[in-house]
Amino acid sequence: MKKIELLSPAKNLEVGLAAINHGADAVYIGGPSFGAREKVGNSIEDIGKLCRHAAIYDAKVYVTLNTLLFDNELERARKIAWDCYNAGVDALIVQDMALLMMDMPPIALHASTQCNNTTAEKVKFLEDVGFKQVVLARELSINEIKEIRSKTTVTLEFFVHGALCVSYSGQCYLSHVIGHRSANRGACAQPCRLKWNLEDENGNVLIANRHLLSLRDMNNSKNLEELIDAGITSFKIEGRLKDADYVKNTTAFYRQAIDEILERRADLQRSSRGVSTPSFVPNLEKSFSRGFTDYFLHGRQKSIDAPFTPKSMGEYIGEIKKTDGKRLTVKLIQGITLHNGDGLCFLDENNELQGFNVNGVENDAILSSAPLSFRTPRGTSLFRNFDIIWQRSVENSNGSRKIAIELEFSELSQGFKLTAINENVSVSLQCQKDIAKNPEKAIETIRTKLSQWGDTKFVVENIDIHLDTIYFIPASVLGEMKRQLVAELEKLLMGNHSTACRVETRHGTSLQTDYPQNDLSYLGNVTNSLSRKFYENHGITHLDDGLEKTMQAGEIVVMTTKHCIRYANGMCAKETGKTATPLYICNDRGRFRLDFDCKNCCMKVVSI
């Protein structure tokens, strides 16, 4: 039976706890450093707290250790790996192969999407050298995923929601070339979200001031079952810079979507335990997004980009009919109710994002918080990117994740025993035994008190009471037995999780297999002596340094992407029958040539 995992991001301990409580089967979080998000680091103490909380639900914690490393950083990275292992972390997500050459703890390793996992041959190699899970490239289609699954047995992980890197992950050097902020070192400045001009080879401006490299956000919520059948068993939500509210909403939404599939598929099961009950209605359109796409899952399609703004547009709510000072007359779609404090936005006649807060609603008129000094043509689409009432409900939600237990309450010679039958855990308490004057009320009191588990992690499904004589049992006695049982249950569940996850793990060069090619350019991202040795041990005969270590002279391909600016703007050579001559993008950060590989349907951004 396949175990299906919902994997959510955690910026910090607070967000990690929110993810678990709202239904995540696993979370991924950065450690003290080397976590591919330079500004996001977490202490080992906080990671340990998250691990203990997750383990009760048999949920997993993965720590990202997936930046490229320099030689003087290797020992610190090794120590972090051991600290994570000792804190209870279930796996490390890594990019740098140097870690396979070191004295690592017996912990599962996952191959980060930064490893550029695009082919069955590459994934098979990673499996052969000991990786337990591989994060596939976002650009893959269903058929390509099926091809990888047919030739491998390693667990396959796939991004299903969140921001998209326009480049193949691990193969983008634009930020590094522009400002020495390496994406592979966790310091990406996101130049792909900036405005660029598109020019021809003579310098003629074809498109001015557009976000030509900015993509919409991934949303595969409608493709989950198809992905399962293709071989994906771990569904990953992007967002390790996102706050708790975003993670609550996306996690709860995908939890419900996955559970709907699990309920009707006997061949599938969830990989953790406990049922979450959020106090809001999950809605992906109410959290940050640039609009949605399922990218290349079903082949190339129009409108995968977000050329007018990299900011969140939110949910479409209707059209603007006219504006007059602070007053807008609108036509809202059915079911939309606006509230004072809501945030609304739209693209003006110059396709610039404009926004305002709602200061009042009168029938089909909205009062703005400030005068509208920009033109809004009739029929302009109106969006809500902040729903104040819904937002408050998300902020107040704790997820209320509960594990169902069945109880048995019975008599001992000197007291009473309380047993969680499904976990076979018992506690007993010696106390005075007074025969009840009102047996019926006494039984009712026992049942009522044993049903009340408050803010613990457990909920009672059934209680069997076995007493030959009915006694009056004080509420304090029943409360103490429940407290003891909670402690024993949590101890058992954490121990069971730790035992199940601490399986024999082998990785490193003792596992002999050849790399799928025998030479690696700077695209291999080798920045230290141990990663160089790793590849040499696996058959590489020619190996260049990564750009973060040695910047090459001359032209450099700083980005390879399946997003094609020609195709997105009606200039596809295949569609027009014209030759795909190079184009150029430029702004105050530089000028780059665009080369078009029409045979493989991809675009290269070249530093010149």
DOVOVO-697864 format. One record per residue (C-alpha): residue in one letter; chain; residue number from 1; x, y, z. Coordinates in steps of 0.2 Angstrom, whole numbers. Each point is the difference from the previous one (the first is absolute). Layout:
N
R residu chaine num c1 c2 c3
R A A NUM X Y Z;
...
***
This chain:
608
R residu chaine num c1 c2 c3
R M A 1 0 0 0;
R K A 2 7 17 -5;
R K A 3 2 13 14;
R I A 4 -4 17 -6;
R E A 5 9 15 8;
R L A 6 -5 18 1;
R L A 7 16 10 2;
R S A 8 -1 18 7;
R P A 9 12 14 2;
R A A 10 6 7 16;
R K A 11 9 17 2;
R N A 12 2 -3 19;
R L A 13 -7 -10 14;
R E A 14 -16 10 1;
R V A 15 -4 -4 -18;
R G A 16 6 -18 1;
R L A 17 -13 -3 14;
R A A 18 -14 9 -10;
R A A 19 4 -12 -15;
R I A 20 0 -15 11;
R N A 21 -16 5 9;
R H A 22 -9 4 -16;
R G A 23 3 -17 -8;
R A A 24 18 -1 -7;
R D A 25 8 -18 0;
R A A 26 17 8 0;
R V A 27 8 17 0;
R Y A 28 16 7 -7;
R I A 29 10 13 10;
R G A 30 17 8 -1;
R G A 31 13 -3 13;
R P A 32 12 12 8;
R S A 33 8 3 -17;
R F A 34 3 -7 -18;
R G A 35 -19 -2 -3;
R A A 36 -2 9 -17;
R R A 37 -9 15 8;
R E A 38 14 11 7;
R K A 39 -12 10 11;
R V A 40 -9 -15 8;
R G A 41 10 -9 13;
R N A 42 -7 -10 15;
R S A 43 9 -6 15;
R I A 44 2 -19 4;
R E A 45 -10 3 16;
R D A 46 -15 6 -10;
R I A 47 2 -14 -13;
R G A 48 0 -13 14;
R K A 49 -17 7 7;
R L A 50 -7 -1 -17;
R C A 51 6 -18 -2;
R R A 52 -8 -5 17;
R H A 53 -17 8 -5;
R A A 54 0 -8 -17;
R A A 55 5 -17 6;
R I A 56 -16 -2 10;
R Y A 57 -9 0 -16;
R D A 58 13 -11 -9;
R A A 59 3 16 -10;
R K A 60 18 3 -7;
R V A 61 12 15 1;
R Y A 62 12 2 -14;
R V A 63 14 13 2;
R T A 64 7 9 -16;
R L A 65 19 -1 -1;
R N A 66 -1 4 -18;
R T A 67 12 14 -4;
R L A 68 17 -2 -9;
R L A 69 14 -1 12;
R F A 70 18 6 0;
R D A 71 14 -10 7;
R N A 72 1 11 16;
R E A 73 -19 -4 3;
R L A 74 0 -19 -1;
R E A 75 4 -3 18;
R R A 76 -14 11 6;
R A A 77 -12 -7 -12;
R R A 78 5 -18 7;
R K A 79 -3 6 18;
R I A 80 -17 7 -5;
R A A 81 -5 -16 -7;
R W A 82 4 -10 16;
R D A 83 -8 13 10;
R C A 84 -16 -2 -10;
R Y A 85 1 -19 1;
R N A 86 2 1 19;
R A A 87 -15 12 1;
R G A 88 -11 -12 -8;
R V A 89 0 6 -19;
R D A 90 -6 -14 -12;
R A A 91 9 6 -15;
R L A 92 12 13 -8;
R I A 93 -4 8 -17;
R V A 94 17 3 -8;
R Q A 95 8 6 -16;
R D A 96 18 -1 3;
R M A 97 7 -18 -3;
R A A 98 15 4 12;
R L A 99 -12 -5 14;
R L A 100 0 -18 -7;
R M A 101 19 0 2;
R M A 102 0 4 19;
R D A 103 -3 -8 17;
R M A 104 -19 3 -1;
R P A 105 -13 -7 12;
R P A 106 -10 -15 -5;
R I A 107 -14 12 -6;
R A A 108 -10 -1 -16;
R L A 109 5 12 -14;
R H A 110 -11 9 -12;
R A A 111 6 7 -16;
R S A 112 -5 18 -2;
R T A 113 -8 6 -15;
R Q A 114 16 11 -1;
R C A 115 8 -16 -6;
R N A 116 -9 2 -17;
R N A 117 -10 -16 0;
R T A 118 -7 -1 -17;
R T A 119 4 -17 -7;
R A A 120 -3 -18 5;
R E A 121 19 -3 -2;
R K A 122 4 14 12;
R V A 123 -13 -6 13;
R K A 124 6 -18 -2;
R F A 125 18 6 4;
R L A 126 -6 9 16;
R E A 127 -10 -15 5;
R D A 128 16 -11 -2;
R V A 129 11 11 10;
R G A 130 -12 -1 15;
R F A 131 -13 14 -1;
R K A 132 -17 -5 7;
R Q A 133 -10 13 -8;
R V A 134 2 11 -16;
R V A 135 -8 17 -2;
R L A 136 -4 1 -19;
R A A 137 2 15 -11;
R R A 138 -16 11 -1;
R E A 139 1 0 -19;
R L A 140 -4 -18 -2;
R S A 141 -16 -7 -9;
R I A 142 -11 -14 5;
R N A 143 8 -11 -13;
R E A 144 18 4 6;
R I A 145 -5 -4 18;
R K A 146 -6 -16 -6;
R E A 147 16 -4 -9;
R I A 148 10 4 16;
R R A 149 -12 -11 10;
R S A 150 2 -15 -12;
R K A 151 19 0 2;
R T A 152 2 4 19;
R T A 153 -7 -6 16;
R V A 154 5 15 11;
R T A 155 -13 11 8;
R L A 156 -5 14 -12;
R E A 157 -4 17 6;
R F A 158 -8 14 -10;
R F A 159 -5 18 3;
R V A 160 -19 3 -1;
R H A 161 -2 18 6;
R G A 162 9 16 1;
R A A 163 12 12 -8;
R L A 164 9 -6 -16;
R C A 165 19 2 -4;
R V A 166 0 5 -18;
R S A 167 16 -9 -2;
R Y A 168 4 -19 2;
R S A 169 4 0 19;
R G A 170 19 -1 3;
R Q A 171 3 7 -17;
R C A 172 -3 18 3;
R Y A 173 15 12 2;
R L A 174 -9 17 -5;
R S A 175 0 6 18;
R H A 176 18 -5 2;
R V A 177 6 8 -16;
R I A 178 -10 16 3;
R G A 179 4 3 18;
R H A 180 10 -14 7;
R R A 181 -15 -7 9;
R S A 182 0 -19 -4;
R A A 183 -17 -9 -1;
R N A 184 10 -16 4;
R R A 185 7 8 15;
R G A 186 -17 5 7;
R A A 187 2 19 -5;
R C A 188 -11 2 -16;
R A A 189 -5 18 -3;
R Q A 190 -14 -5 -11;
R P A 191 5 10 -16;
R C A 192 -13 -10 -9;
R R A 193 -13 9 9;
R L A 194 6 17 -7;
R K A 195 -6 10 -15;
R W A 196 10 -2 -16;
R N A 197 0 7 -18;
R L A 198 -1 -13 -14;
R E A 199 11 6 -15;
R D A 200 5 -7 -17;
R E A 201 18 -2 -5;
R N A 202 0 18 -6;
R G A 203 -5 7 16;
R N A 204 -18 4 -5;
R V A 205 -12 -2 15;
R L A 206 -13 -13 -3;
R I A 207 -8 0 17;
R A A 208 4 13 14;
R N A 209 -1 -1 19;
R R A 210 -7 -17 2;
R H A 211 3 -14 12;
R L A 212 6 -11 -14;
R L A 213 7 -14 11;
R S A 214 -13 0 14;
R L A 215 -11 -16 1;
R R A 216 -17 -3 7;
R D A 217 0 -11 15;
R M A 218 -2 -19 -1;
R N A 219 -17 -8 4;
R N A 220 -2 -19 -2;
R S A 221 -14 -2 11;
R K A 222 -11 -7 -14;
R N A 223 14 -12 -6;
R L A 224 4 -10 16;
R E A 225 -8 -16 -4;
R E A 226 9 0 -17;
R L A 227 16 4 8;
R I A 228 -2 -15 12;
R D A 229 -4 -12 -14;
R A A 230 16 7 -9;
R G A 231 11 -5 15;
R I A 232 0 16 12;
R T A 233 -3 -4 18;
R S A 234 7 16 8;
R F A 235 -9 16 -4;
R K A 236 10 15 4;
R I A 237 -7 18 4;
R E A 238 13 13 -4;
R G A 239 2 15 12;
R R A 240 14 0 13;
R L A 241 -1 19 1;
R K A 242 -19 0 3;
R D A 243 -9 4 16;
R A A 244 -11 -12 10;
R D A 245 -16 6 -8;
R Y A 246 5 -5 -17;
R V A 247 6 -17 6;
R K A 248 -15 -3 10;
R N A 249 -11 3 -16;
R T A 250 9 -9 -13;
R T A 251 3 -15 12;
R A A 252 -18 -1 5;
R F A 253 -6 1 -18;
R Y A 254 12 -13 -7;
R R A 255 -4 -11 16;
R Q A 256 -18 0 -5;
R A A 257 4 -3 -18;
R I A 258 11 -15 3;
R D A 259 -12 -7 13;
R E A 260 -14 -1 -12;
R I A 261 11 -11 -11;
R L A 262 6 -11 14;
R E A 263 -18 -3 6;
R R A 264 -5 -8 -17;
R R A 265 17 -9 -4;
R A A 266 3 -16 10;
R D A 267 18 -1 -7;
R L A 268 5 17 8;
R Q A 269 3 5 18;
R R A 270 5 16 9;
R S A 271 18 0 7;
R S A 272 -4 8 17;
R R A 273 -14 -1 12;
R G A 274 -13 12 8;
R V A 275 -14 10 -7;
R S A 276 1 19 -2;
R T A 277 -15 12 1;
R P A 278 4 18 -5;
R S A 279 -12 13 5;
R F A 280 0 8 -17;
R V A 281 -5 -5 -17;
R P A 282 16 -3 -10;
R N A 283 1 10 -16;
R L A 284 16 1 -11;
R E A 285 -5 16 -8;
R K A 286 -1 9 16;
R S A 287 19 -3 4;
R F A 288 14 9 -10;
R S A 289 1 -5 -18;
R R A 290 5 7 -17;
R G A 291 -14 -9 -8;
R F A 292 1 -19 -3;
R T A 293 7 -13 -12;
R D A 294 4 -18 0;
R Y A 295 15 4 -10;
R F A 296 6 -13 -12;
R L A 297 -9 -15 8;
R H A 298 -11 -2 -16;
R G A 299 12 8 -12;
R R A 300 3 18 -5;
R Q A 301 -14 12 2;
R K A 302 -4 19 -1;
R S A 303 0 11 15;
R I A 304 12 -8 12;
R D A 305 8 17 2;
R A A 306 -5 15 11;
R P A 307 7 14 -11;
R F A 308 -9 15 8;
R T A 309 4 -2 19;
R P A 310 10 -12 11;
R K A 311 -12 5 14;
R S A 312 -15 -10 6;
R M A 313 -16 4 -9;
R G A 314 -12 -11 10;
R E A 315 -17 -6 -4;
R Y A 316 -10 6 -15;
R I A 317 -16 8 7;
R G A 318 -8 10 -15;
R E A 319 2 15 -11;
R I A 320 1 19 2;
R K A 321 -14 9 -8;
R K A 322 6 18 3;
R T A 323 10 10 13;
R D A 324 -4 18 8;
R G A 325 12 6 13;
R K A 326 0 -12 14;
R R A 327 -15 -9 -7;
R L A 328 0 -16 -11;
R T A 329 -15 -7 -8;
R V A 330 3 -19 -3;
R K A 331 -8 -16 -5;
R L A 332 5 -14 12;
R I A 333 -2 -18 -4;
R Q A 334 -13 -10 9;
R G A 335 5 -5 18;
R I A 336 12 14 3;
R T A 337 -2 11 16;
R L A 338 12 14 3;
R H A 339 5 7 17;
R N A 340 7 16 7;
R G A 341 19 -3 0;
R D A 342 1 -12 -15;
R G A 343 14 3 -12;
R L A 344 -5 2 -19;
R C A 345 11 2 -15;
R F A 346 0 1 -19;
R L A 347 11 4 -15;
R D A 348 -3 17 -7;
R E A 349 0 6 -18;
R N A 350 19 -2 0;
R N A 351 0 -17 8;
R E A 352 7 7 16;
R L A 353 -6 -8 16;
R Q A 354 -11 12 10;
R G A 355 -8 -4 17;
R F A 356 -10 7 14;
R N A 357 -10 -5 16;
R V A 358 -18 -1 1;
R N A 359 -7 14 11;
R G A 360 -19 -4 -2;
R V A 361 -12 -9 -11;
R E A 362 -17 6 -6;
R N A 363 -9 -12 -12;
R D A 364 11 0 -16;
R A A 365 11 14 6;
R I A 366 17 -1 9;
R L A 367 7 14 10;
R S A 368 19 1 -2;
R S A 369 12 4 15;
R A A 370 8 14 -12;
R P A 371 -5 9 -16;
R L A 372 3 -10 -15;
R S A 373 12 10 -11;
R F A 374 2 -12 -14;
R R A 375 -11 -5 -14;
R T A 376 -10 -16 0;
R P A 377 -8 -5 -16;
R R A 378 -17 -7 1;
R G A 379 0 -19 2;
R T A 380 17 0 9;
R S A 381 2 -16 10;
R L A 382 0 2 18;
R F A 383 9 -11 13;
R R A 384 0 -2 19;
R N A 385 17 -3 6;
R F A 386 -5 2 19;
R D A 387 -16 -7 7;
R I A 388 0 7 18;
R I A 389 -13 -12 7;
R W A 390 7 -15 -7;
R Q A 391 18 5 5;
R R A 392 -6 2 18;
R S A 393 -7 -18 0;
R V A 394 17 -7 -7;
R E A 395 10 10 13;
R N A 396 -11 -8 14;
R S A 397 1 -18 -6;
R N A 398 10 -12 9;
R G A 399 -4 -15 -11;
R S A 400 -6 -10 14;
R R A 401 9 -16 -6;
R K A 402 -6 -15 10;
R I A 403 4 -18 2;
R A A 404 -15 -12 3;
R I A 405 2 -12 15;
R E A 406 -12 -13 7;
R L A 407 0 -1 19;
R E A 408 -3 -13 13;
R F A 409 -3 4 18;
R S A 410 1 -14 12;
R E A 411 2 -4 19;
R L A 412 16 -6 9;
R S A 413 0 -7 18;
R Q A 414 8 17 6;
R G A 415 -6 12 -13;
R F A 416 -5 2 -18;
R K A 417 9 -3 -17;
R L A 418 -3 11 -16;
R T A 419 6 -8 -17;
R A A 420 1 7 -17;
R I A 421 -4 -17 -9;
R N A 422 6 4 -18;
R E A 423 17 5 7;
R N A 424 0 -13 14;
R V A 425 6 13 13;
R S A 426 -7 0 18;
R V A 427 2 10 15;
R S A 428 -6 -4 18;
R L A 429 -4 10 15;
R Q A 430 -2 -6 18;
R C A 431 -14 9 9;
R Q A 432 -14 -2 13;
R K A 433 -15 -9 -8;
R D A 434 -17 6 6;
R I A 435 -15 -8 -6;
R A A 436 -11 12 -9;
R K A 437 -17 5 7;
R N A 438 -7 3 -17;
R P A 439 8 -13 -12;
R E A 440 -8 7 -15;
R K A 441 6 18 3;
R A A 442 18 -7 4;
R I A 443 1 -10 -16;
R E A 444 -5 16 -10;
R T A 445 13 10 9;
R I A 446 14 -12 -4;
R R A 447 -5 -1 -18;
R T A 448 -2 19 -1;
R K A 449 17 4 8;
R L A 450 9 -13 -10;
R S A 451 -7 7 -16;
R Q A 452 7 18 3;
R W A 453 18 1 -6;
R G A 454 1 19 -3;
R D A 455 15 6 -9;
R T A 456 9 -16 1;
R K A 457 5 -9 -17;
R F A 458 -13 -14 3;
R V A 459 -19 -2 -3;
R V A 460 -10 -14 7;
R E A 461 -10 -11 -12;
R N A 462 -7 -13 12;
R I A 463 1 -3 19;
R D A 464 -3 -18 8;
R I A 465 -3 1 19;
R H A 466 3 -17 9;
R L A 467 -5 1 18;
R D A 468 -8 -14 11;
R T A 469 -4 13 13;
R I A 470 -5 18 -5;
R Y A 471 11 13 10;
R F A 472 0 18 2;
R I A 473 16 6 -8;
R P A 474 5 18 3;
R A A 475 4 11 -16;
R S A 476 17 3 7;
R V A 477 4 -19 -1;
R L A 478 -6 -1 -18;
R G A 479 9 15 -5;
R E A 480 17 -6 7;
R M A 481 -3 -17 -9;
R K A 482 -3 9 -16;
R R A 483 16 11 2;
R Q A 484 10 -15 3;
R L A 485 -7 -9 -15;
R V A 486 4 15 -11;
R A A 487 18 0 6;
R E A 488 2 -19 -3;
R L A 489 -9 1 -17;
R E A 490 11 14 -6;
R K A 491 16 -9 6;
R L A 492 -6 -16 -9;
R L A 493 -4 8 -16;
R M A 494 16 10 -1;
R G A 495 10 -15 4;
R N A 496 -9 -10 -14;
R H A 497 3 13 -12;
R S A 498 19 1 4;
R T A 499 2 -19 -1;
R A A 500 -9 -1 -17;
R C A 501 10 15 -8;
R R A 502 17 -6 7;
R V A 503 3 -13 -14;
R E A 504 16 -5 -7;
R T A 505 6 14 -12;
R R A 506 14 -3 -12;
R H A 507 7 14 -11;
R G A 508 17 5 -7;
R T A 509 13 -6 -12;
R S A 510 0 -18 6;
R L A 511 -16 -2 -11;
R Q A 512 8 -1 -17;
R T A 513 -9 7 -15;
R D A 514 5 11 -14;
R Y A 515 -7 17 -3;
R P A 516 -11 1 -15;
R Q A 517 14 11 -10;
R N A 518 18 1 1;
R D A 519 3 18 1;
R L A 520 -8 15 9;
R S A 521 1 18 -4;
R Y A 522 -3 14 13;
R L A 523 -18 -6 0;
R G A 524 6 -14 11;
R N A 525 1 12 14;
R V A 526 16 -6 8;
R T A 527 7 12 13;
R N A 528 11 -11 11;
R S A 529 13 -14 -1;
R L A 530 -11 -14 7;
R S A 531 -14 3 -12;
R R A 532 13 0 -14;
R K A 533 7 -17 7;
R F A 534 -18 -7 1;
R Y A 535 -3 3 -19;
R E A 536 18 -7 -4;
R N A 537 -4 -15 10;
R H A 538 -16 -3 -11;
R G A 539 8 2 -17;
R I A 540 2 18 -4;
R T A 541 16 3 -10;
R H A 542 -2 19 -3;
R L A 543 -7 12 13;
R D A 544 -1 19 1;
R D A 545 -2 10 16;
R G A 546 -17 7 4;
R L A 547 -2 19 -4;
R E A 548 -1 4 19;
R K A 549 18 -6 1;
R T A 550 7 5 -17;
R M A 551 -9 12 -11;
R Q A 552 4 -4 -18;
R A A 553 5 13 -13;
R G A 554 -11 3 -15;
R E A 555 -18 -4 -3;
R I A 556 -9 -10 13;
R V A 557 -17 -8 -1;
R V A 558 -7 7 16;
R M A 559 -17 -8 -1;
R T A 560 -8 -14 -9;
R T A 561 -19 0 0;
R K A 562 -15 -7 -8;
R H A 563 -9 16 1;
R C A 564 2 8 -18;
R I A 565 -2 18 -2;
R R A 566 -3 -2 -18;
R Y A 567 -14 -12 3;
R A A 568 -8 11 14;
R N A 569 -1 15 -11;
R G A 570 -6 -7 -17;
R M A 571 17 -2 -8;
R C A 572 3 -19 0;
R A A 573 10 -5 -15;
R K A 574 -10 -16 -1;
R E A 575 -16 9 -1;
R T A 576 6 15 -11;
R G A 577 11 -10 -11;
R K A 578 14 12 2;
R T A 579 18 -3 6;
R A A 580 2 2 19;
R T A 581 14 13 0;
R P A 582 7 5 16;
R L A 583 -9 14 11;
R Y A 584 7 10 14;
R I A 585 -7 5 17;
R C A 586 7 15 9;
R N A 587 -2 12 15;
R D A 588 11 9 12;
R R A 589 7 -17 6;
R G A 590 7 -5 -17;
R R A 591 -3 -6 -18;
R F A 592 -2 -19 -4;
R R A 593 -2 -9 -16;
R L A 594 -15 -13 -2;
R D A 595 4 -15 -10;
R F A 596 -14 -11 -5;
R D A 597 2 -19 -1;
R C A 598 -16 -4 -10;
R K A 599 4 -18 -2;
R N A 600 0 -3 19;
R C A 601 -13 14 2;
R C A 602 11 10 13;
R M A 603 8 17 2;
R K A 604 17 5 6;
R V A 605 5 16 8;
R V A 606 18 5 -4;
R S A 607 12 12 8;
R I A 608 9 9 -13;
***
